[in-house]
Amino acid sequence: MYLIDQDLVRSHMDQRLAEAGQAARARRLASARRWSRRAARASQRAARANSAVW
């Protein structure tokens, strides 16, 4: 009986770790997309500023 409980706890822990890993990957992906959009806007602003000078 004790081994069954250990296996159950271990499987739940593995599942929670997998869920945490997925959540972390989702946060990193969202952050990367946000920084990418921010960089694109900065690049556009720089291009407009450069064209305004010339």
Secondary structure, DSSP 8 states (H G I E B T S, - for coil): -HHHHHHHHHHHHHHHHHHHHHHHHHHHHHHHHHHHHHHHHHHHHHHHHHHHH-
